[in-house]
Amino acid sequence: MMMALKNIIIALAGVLLVTGCKKFVDINTDPNNPTTAQLSLLLPATEVSMAANMYQLNSGTATFMQYTVFSSGLSRLQQQGTSFNDSWDGFYTQTLNDIESVIKSGTAQEQWGYVAIAKLEKAYLVSLMVDMWGDIPYSQSQKGQETVSPPFEKGADIYEDLLKMIDEAAADAAKVSAATLVPASSDLLYGGLKSSWLMMAGSLKLKLYNQIRLVNPERSATAIKALIADPVALINTNAMDFTFRFGPGQNPNNRHPWHRSEYQGSKTFYMSQSLIDLLFNNDDPRLRYYIMRQNATAGLNNSANSNGYYGRNPGDGTAAPADLNRRSTFGIYPAGGLYDNAPVNNIPAGNKYLTNTNATGALKVVGPTDGTGAGIMPMITNAMVKFIRAEAALTLNTGDDARQAFKDGITAHLNSLSTYAAANGGIPLPAATITGFTDDLLVKYDAATNAGKLELVMTQKYIAQYGNGMEAYNDYRRTGLPVLRTPLSPLNTFPLRLYYSETELTANTSLGNDASRLQVAQQTTPVFWDK
């Protein structure tokens, strides 16, 4: 990454991330007289605020999906009006406002590269918000004092508009003859490369059409067939991943929020025992990358005779003991923490991939100087695209090779993990491990029924999406996969939508007297694509 890009990340991420989800700096001070210089600062600000405002949303959905435990209440499936309000409020008051400013000012100036990127950002973010909350304020939500209480609009209608917006963005990009839509320093995600953004556009359409496949299978199948027929329409290498990359700086602190939360004295999270056991029991080498142990013998319920993989079971409502220096924490991926290369005392002798071979490291209580903190937020990756293609092939008969896509998805993720680890103080996965682990899963795939094949695809996608609880939450509601562990003492049913921000429900007068009823219904009302 160029030094200019690093400086932009530090300058922008430091302002936003240090202050959590509070109001972002008002870059566009005179919206009636926009300048090119403002666009060059405003666009990367939208990318930073989008990623930063995902913290609460990502952590909460990661708890529902048993990647981690962000709060005891959410682990027990009990939402509050404050559970996701920071993300909701941040998206509306910061990210979407600034994206709208880029679109409006860029259109006025005929800066079509900025407009194209901003429209794709908006399509991605708003579609994600529909996936999370269902019906949301949309067309009237960024009009300032003109509409202070924008009405909630149907998610299905918003999706239709967003699919058109993706095509509009591609048309805007086509107006730019250069290979770059904007200067590299103005785009933290792709360095302004037009080809990368167009692959992101196609991959976003693939994701959305697969998401709505239960609503109109024929339409989704037709659209997906057209996308897979074009070799440059989709993300097809790890280098093209639509991923936000946090920085290693501490002053200002622009590290991955999970690193900032856990690599200090106090801690917010427990690691999910469900995920730990899934990886441990299936000889999955990714366990050493995902989870960092702080103690060699700590175990569930703060026991002292286990293997150090001390997490918490989903739905465990007991109080947290004095275990900050014993519980497991985030590893090198995706939070930029430490790679666990210490021996594990009870690894099965028959393991081939999760072993103690060359495990010569030592465990430690993690601190702020451990790891780089330069983690990632994987939004749409090469691996995800391959798994989507596998799912669509199995469920929509798209003509794609589901087995090959399954293989490619596993391989893409293992290679991405390995490359990231090597660049951040960890140990890369041996090529033989990547090949052997993938081949073993293909043996299981070949022996499975059609239902079993889909379960393998969705389970491997779930493991590969670690770090993005939102997409796993989408997949689970659409497919019922992977099979999750039954919570110990749930307080509610599995949430089909997220609770709205209580700030929105209190301030938005368009809801009339329906706010309380609307909130309660979120728990049990499916999103429109969840049939």
C-alpha positions in Angstrom: 0.0 0.0 0.0 1.4 3.4 -0.9 2.5 5.8 1.8 -0.1 8.3 0.8 -2.8 5.8 1.3 -1.5 4.9 4.7 -1.5 8.6 5.7 -5.1 8.9 4.6 -6.1 5.9 6.7 -4.3 7.3 9.7 -5.8 10.7 9.3 -9.4 9.6 8.7 -9.6 6.4 10.7 -7.9 8.1 13.6 -10.6 10.8 13.7 -13.5 8.3 13.5 -12.2 5.2 15.3 -10.8 7.0 18.4 -14.2 8.5 19.0 -16.1 5.3 18.5 -19.4 5.9 16.7 -19.8 9.6 17.5 -20.4 12.1 14.8 -17.7 12.2 12.1 -15.8 15.3 11.2 -17.9 17.6 8.9 -15.7 17.6 5.9 -18.2 19.0 3.4 -18.5 22.4 5.2 -20.2 24.1 2.2 -22.4 21.7 0.3 -23.6 24.5 -2.0 -20.0 25.0 -3.3 -18.4 21.6 -3.6 -14.8 21.3 -4.8 -12.8 18.5 -6.2 -10.5 18.6 -3.1 -13.5 18.0 -0.9 -14.6 14.9 -2.9 -11.1 13.5 -2.6 -11.4 13.6 1.2 -15.1 12.9 1.5 -15.0 9.6 -0.5 -12.4 7.9 1.8 -14.2 9.3 4.8 -17.3 7.3 3.7 -15.3 4.1 3.5 -13.8 4.6 6.9 -17.1 5.4 8.6 -18.9 2.5 6.9 -16.3 0.1 8.3 -16.2 1.7 11.7 -19.9 1.9 12.1 -20.2 -1.8 11.4 -18.5 -2.7 14.8 -21.7 -3.1 16.9 -23.6 -4.6 14.0 -20.9 -7.1 13.1 -20.2 -8.0 16.8 -23.9 -8.6 17.6 -24.6 -10.7 14.5 -21.4 -12.6 15.1 -22.8 -13.4 18.6 -26.1 -14.7 17.1 -24.0 -16.8 14.7 -21.8 -18.2 17.5 -18.5 -16.8 16.2 -18.1 -14.9 19.5 -19.9 -13.6 22.5 -20.3 -9.8 22.4 -22.9 -9.7 25.2 -24.6 -12.2 27.4 -28.0 -10.8 26.4 -27.4 -11.2 22.6 -26.0 -14.6 23.2 -29.3 -15.5 24.8 -31.1 -14.0 21.8 -32.5 -11.1 23.7 -32.3 -7.7 21.9 -32.7 -4.2 23.3 -33.4 -0.9 21.6 -29.7 0.0 22.2 -28.3 -3.3 20.8 -27.6 -1.9 17.4 -28.4 1.8 17.7 -24.7 2.9 17.3 -24.5 1.2 13.9 -28.0 2.4 12.8 -27.4 6.0 13.8 -23.8 6.1 12.4 -24.9 4.8 9.1 -27.6 7.4 8.7 -26.0 10.4 10.3 -22.5 9.8 8.9 -21.9 7.3 6.2 -25.1 7.7 4.1 -25.1 11.5 4.5 -21.5 11.7 3.2 -22.2 9.2 0.4 -25.1 11.2 -0.7 -22.9 14.3 -0.7 -20.4 12.6 -3.0 -23.1 11.5 -5.4 -24.7 15.0 -5.5 -21.5 17.0 -5.7 -19.9 14.5 -8.1 -22.8 14.6 -10.4 -22.8 18.4 -10.4 -19.1 18.4 -11.3 -19.4 15.4 -13.7 -16.8 13.6 -11.6 -18.3 10.2 -12.6 -15.7 8.1 -11.0 -16.6 9.4 -7.6 -20.3 9.0 -8.4 -19.8 5.4 -9.5 -17.9 4.4 -6.3 -20.3 6.2 -4.0 -23.3 4.5 -5.7 -21.8 1.1 -5.3 -21.0 1.8 -1.6 -24.6 2.9 -1.1 -26.0 -0.1 -2.8 -23.8 -2.4 -0.7 -24.6 -0.7 2.6 -28.3 -0.1 2.1 -28.8 -3.7 1.0 -27.0 -4.8 4.1 -29.3 -2.6 6.2 -32.4 -4.1 4.6 -30.9 -7.6 5.3 -30.5 -6.7 8.9 -33.6 -4.6 9.7 -36.1 -5.3 6.9 -38.1 -2.1 6.2 -36.0 1.0 6.7 -36.1 4.8 5.8 -34.6 5.1 2.3 -35.6 7.5 -0.4 -36.5 10.4 2.0 -33.8 9.7 4.6 -31.0 12.0 3.4 -33.0 15.2 2.8 -32.0 17.0 5.9 -34.6 19.4 7.2 -36.9 18.7 4.3 -37.8 15.3 5.8 -36.9 15.0 9.4 -39.1 11.9 9.9 -38.6 9.8 6.8 -41.1 7.0 6.3 -40.0 3.3 6.5 -40.1 1.7 3.1 -40.5 -2.0 2.1 -37.2 -3.9 1.9 -38.3 -5.6 -1.4 -38.9 -2.2 -3.0 -35.5 -0.9 -1.8 -33.7 -4.0 -3.3 -35.2 -3.3 -6.7 -33.9 0.3 -6.6 -30.5 -0.9 -5.5 -30.2 -3.4 -8.3 -30.9 -0.5 -10.7 -28.3 1.6 -8.8 -25.6 -0.9 -9.4 -26.2 -0.7 -13.2 -26.2 3.1 -13.0 -22.9 3.0 -11.2 -21.4 0.7 -13.9 -22.7 3.2 -16.5 -21.1 6.1 -14.6 -17.8 4.2 -14.5 -18.0 3.7 -18.2 -17.9 7.5 -18.7 -14.4 7.5 -17.3 -11.9 6.5 -20.0 -9.0 6.0 -17.6 -8.2 2.8 -15.8 -8.7 4.6 -12.5 -12.0 6.1 -11.5 -10.4 8.4 -8.8 -6.9 9.0 -7.5 -5.5 6.0 -5.6 -5.3 8.1 -2.4 -9.0 8.9 -2.6 -10.1 5.2 -2.4 -9.0 3.1 0.5 -10.7 -0.1 -0.8 -9.5 -0.5 -4.4 -7.1 2.4 -5.0 -9.5 3.8 -7.6 -9.1 0.9 -10.0 -12.1 0.7 -12.4 -11.8 -3.0 -13.1 -11.9 -3.8 -9.4 -15.0 -1.8 -8.8 -16.8 -3.3 -11.7 -16.0 -6.8 -10.4 -17.3 -5.7 -7.0 -20.5 -4.5 -8.8 -21.0 -7.8 -10.4 -20.3 -9.7 -7.2 -22.7 -7.5 -5.3 -25.4 -8.4 -7.9 -24.6 -12.0 -7.5 -24.9 -11.8 -3.8 -28.3 -10.0 -4.0 -29.8 -12.3 -6.6 -28.7 -15.3 -4.5 -30.2 -13.6 -1.4 -33.6 -13.3 -3.1 -33.6 -16.7 -4.8 -36.4 -18.0 -2.6 -38.6 -15.1 -3.7 -38.2 -15.6 -7.5 -36.0 -18.6 -8.3 -36.4 -18.2 -12.1 -35.3 -14.6 -12.0 -32.3 -15.3 -9.8 -31.2 -18.2 -11.9 -31.3 -16.1 -15.1 -29.4 -13.2 -13.6 -26.8 -15.5 -12.0 -26.3 -17.4 -15.2 -25.5 -14.2 -17.0 -23.0 -13.1 -14.4 -21.1 -16.4 -14.3 -21.0 -16.4 -18.1 -18.8 -13.2 -18.1 -15.3 -14.0 -16.9 -14.6 -10.5 -15.8 -17.9 -9.7 -14.1 -17.1 -11.2 -10.7 -14.3 -11.1 -8.1 -12.1 -14.0 -9.2 -8.8 -13.5 -7.2 -8.1 -12.8 -3.6 -6.4 -9.5 -4.7 -9.9 -8.3 -5.8 -11.6 -8.9 -2.4 -13.9 -6.1 -1.4 -12.3 -5.7 2.0 -11.6 -2.8 4.4 -8.1 -3.0 5.8 -7.5 -1.4 9.2 -4.1 0.1 10.0 -1.4 -0.7 12.6 -1.3 2.8 14.2 -2.1 3.4 17.9 -1.8 7.2 18.0 -4.3 7.8 16.5 -5.6 4.3 16.9 -6.8 2.9 13.6 -6.6 -0.8 14.5 -9.2 -3.3 14.0 -11.9 -2.7 16.6 -11.8 -6.3 18.0 -8.1 -5.8 18.6 -8.6 -2.5 20.3 -11.3 -4.0 22.5 -9.5 -7.2 23.6 -5.7 -6.5 23.5 -5.8 -4.5 26.7 -6.5 -5.1 30.4 -10.3 -5.1 30.2 -12.2 -7.2 27.7 -15.6 -7.3 26.2 -15.8 -10.6 24.4 -15.7 -14.3 25.0 -14.8 -16.6 22.1 -17.6 -18.9 21.2 -17.1 -22.5 22.4 -19.2 -23.6 19.6 -16.8 -22.3 16.9 -13.8 -23.5 18.9 -15.2 -27.0 19.0 -16.3 -27.0 15.4 -12.7 -26.3 14.3 -11.0 -28.4 16.9 -13.2 -31.5 16.3 -12.8 -31.3 12.5 -9.0 -31.0 12.4 -9.2 -27.5 11.0 -5.9 -25.6 10.9 -7.7 -22.3 11.0 -8.2 -22.6 14.7 -4.7 -21.4 15.5 -5.3 -18.3 13.3 -8.8 -17.5 14.6 -8.2 -18.0 18.4 -5.3 -17.0 20.6 -5.1 -18.8 24.0 -3.7 -16.9 27.0 -3.3 -19.9 29.2 -2.3 -23.5 28.3 -4.7 -25.4 30.6 -7.8 -23.1 31.0 -11.1 -24.4 29.8 -14.8 -23.9 29.8 -16.2 -22.4 33.0 -12.7 -21.2 34.0 -11.5 -24.8 34.6 -7.8 -25.5 35.0 -7.5 -28.9 33.4 -8.3 -28.3 29.7 -6.3 -27.2 26.6 -6.4 -23.4 26.9 -9.3 -23.0 24.5 -11.5 -21.3 27.0 -14.6 -19.7 25.5 -18.2 -19.6 26.5 -21.2 -21.6 25.3 -24.0 -19.8 23.4 -26.7 -18.7 25.8 -24.7 -19.0 29.0 -26.2 -16.5 31.3 -23.9 -16.9 34.2 -21.8 -14.0 35.5 -18.2 -13.7 34.2 -15.6 -14.8 36.7 -12.2 -13.2 37.2 -10.8 -14.7 34.0 -9.5 -11.8 31.9 -6.0 -13.3 31.8 -7.2 -16.8 31.1 -10.0 -16.7 28.6 -9.1 -17.1 24.9 -9.2 -14.1 22.6 -9.1 -13.0 19.0 -6.1 -14.4 17.1 -4.2 -13.1 14.1 -7.1 -13.3 11.7 -9.1 -11.1 11.1 -8.3 -8.8 14.0 -4.6 -8.5 13.6 -3.8 -10.2 17.0 -1.3 -12.9 17.7 -0.9 -16.3 16.0 -1.1 -19.2 18.4 1.9 -21.4 17.8 2.1 -23.0 21.2 1.6 -26.7 21.8 -2.0 -27.9 22.5 -2.0 -30.6 25.1 -4.8 -32.8 23.8 -4.7 -32.7 20.0 -5.9 -36.1 18.7 -3.0 -38.3 17.5 -4.7 -38.9 14.2 -4.9 -35.2 13.2 -3.2 -34.2 9.9 -3.7 -30.4 9.8 -4.3 -29.1 13.3 -1.2 -30.5 14.9 1.7 -29.7 17.2 4.3 -30.1 14.5 6.7 -27.1 14.7 4.5 -25.6 17.5 7.3 -24.0 19.4 5.7 -20.8 20.5 4.6 -19.8 24.0 1.3 -18.4 25.3 1.0 -15.0 27.0 -1.5 -12.6 28.4 -2.1 -10.3 25.4 -1.5 -6.5 25.6 -1.8 -3.4 23.4 1.6 -4.0 21.7 0.9 -7.6 20.7 0.0 -8.2 17.1 -0.3 -5.5 14.5 -4.0 -4.6 14.8 -4.0 -4.2 11.0 -7.0 -6.5 10.7 -9.6 -6.7 8.0 -13.3 -6.4 7.5 -14.1 -9.0 4.7 -17.2 -7.7 3.0 -17.4 -9.5 -0.4 -14.4 -11.8 -1.0 -13.3 -14.2 -3.7 -14.0 -17.1 -1.4 -17.6 -15.8 -0.7 -18.2 -15.5 -4.4 -17.2 -19.1 -5.0 -19.4 -20.4 -2.2 -22.3 -18.3 -3.5 -21.8 -19.9 -6.9 -21.8 -23.3 -5.3 -25.0 -22.7 -3.4 -26.7 -21.3 -6.5 -25.6 -24.2 -8.6 -27.1 -26.7 -6.1 -30.3 -24.8 -5.5 -31.1 -23.0 -8.8 -29.5 -25.3 -11.4 -27.4 -22.5 -12.8 -25.2 -24.8 -14.8 -22.2 -23.9 -12.7 -19.9 -26.6 -11.4 -20.9 -26.7 -7.7 -18.0 -29.1 -6.7 -15.4 -26.9 -8.4 -16.9 -23.8 -6.9 -16.9 -25.5 -3.4 -13.2 -26.4 -3.9 -12.3 -23.0 -5.1 -14.0 -21.3 -2.2 -12.1 -23.4 0.4 -8.8 -22.9 -1.4 -9.3 -19.2 -1.9 -10.0 -18.7 1.8 -7.0 -20.8 3.0 -4.7 -19.0 0.7 -6.0 -15.6 1.8 -5.6 -16.5 5.4 -2.1 -17.8 4.8 -1.0 -14.7 2.9 -2.5 -12.4 5.6 -0.8 -14.3 8.4 2.6 -14.2 6.7 2.3 -10.4 6.4 1.3 -9.9 10.0 3.7 -11.8 12.1 2.2 -15.3 11.7 3.1 -18.5 10.0 1.7 -19.3 6.5 -0.2 -22.5 5.9 2.0 -25.1 4.1 0.8 -25.7 0.5 0.4 -29.4 1.4 -2.0 -28.5 4.2 -4.1 -26.4 1.9 -4.3 -29.1 -0.7 -4.8 -32.0 1.7 -7.4 -30.2 3.8 -9.4 -29.3 0.7 -9.1 -32.7 -0.9 -10.4 -34.3 2.3 -13.5 -32.1 2.2 -14.0 -33.0 -1.4 -14.1 -36.7 -0.4 -16.9 -35.8 2.0 -18.7 -33.7 -0.7 -18.6 -36.6 -3.2 -20.1 -39.0 -0.7 -22.9 -36.6 0.4 -26.5 -36.4 -0.7 -27.6 -33.1 -2.3 -28.7 -31.8 1.1 -25.4 -32.9 2.5 -23.5 -31.1 -0.2 -25.4 -27.9 0.5 -24.6 -28.3 4.2 -20.9 -28.7 3.5 -21.0 -25.6 1.3 -22.7 -23.5 3.8 -20.6 -24.7 6.7 -17.4 -24.0 4.9 -18.7 -20.6 3.9 -19.6 -19.9 7.5 -16.0 -20.8 8.6 -14.5 -18.7 5.8 -16.7 -15.7 6.7 -15.3 -15.5 10.2 -15.0 -11.7 10.9 -18.3 -10.9 9.1 -21.2 -12.0 11.3 -23.7 -10.1 9.1 -23.3 -12.3 6.0 -23.4 -15.5 8.2 -26.6 -14.2 9.7 -28.0 -13.7 6.2 -27.0 -17.2 5.2 -28.5 -18.8 8.2 -31.9 -17.2 7.9 -32.0 -18.2 4.2 -30.7 -21.8 4.5 -30.9 -22.8 8.1 -27.2 -23.6 7.8 -24.8 -24.3 9.4 -26.3 -26.2 12.3 -25.8 -24.0 15.3 -25.5 -25.2 18.9 -28.6 -24.9 21.0 -28.3 -22.0 23.5 -28.1 -23.0 27.1 -30.7 -20.6 28.5 -32.3 -18.5 25.7 -34.5 -15.6 26.6 -36.2 -15.4 23.2 -36.4 -17.1 19.8 -33.7 -16.7 17.2 -34.1 -13.1 15.8 -35.3 -12.9 12.3 -34.6 -9.2 12.1 -32.6 -6.8 14.3 -34.2 -4.3 16.7 -34.3 -0.8 15.4 -32.4 2.0 17.1 -34.5 3.4 20.0 -33.4 6.8 19.0 -35.1 6.3 15.6 -38.3 5.0 17.1 -38.5 7.9 19.5 -37.7 10.7 17.1 -39.4 9.5 13.9 -43.0 10.8 14.0 -43.9 9.0 10.8 -44.4 5.8 12.9 -47.2 7.3 14.9 -48.2 5.0 17.7 -46.8 1.9 16.1 -43.2 2.2 17.3 -43.4 -0.3 20.2 -45.4 -2.8 18.2 -43.0 -2.5 15.3 -40.0 -3.2 17.6 -41.4 -6.3 19.2 -42.3 -7.7 15.8 -38.7 -7.5 14.6 -37.8 -10.6 16.5 -40.2 -12.9 14.7 -40.9 -11.2 11.3 -38.8 -12.5 8.4 -37.0 -10.2 6.0 -38.8 -10.3 2.6 -36.3 -12.8 1.1 -36.6 -15.2 4.0 -39.3 -17.6 2.8 
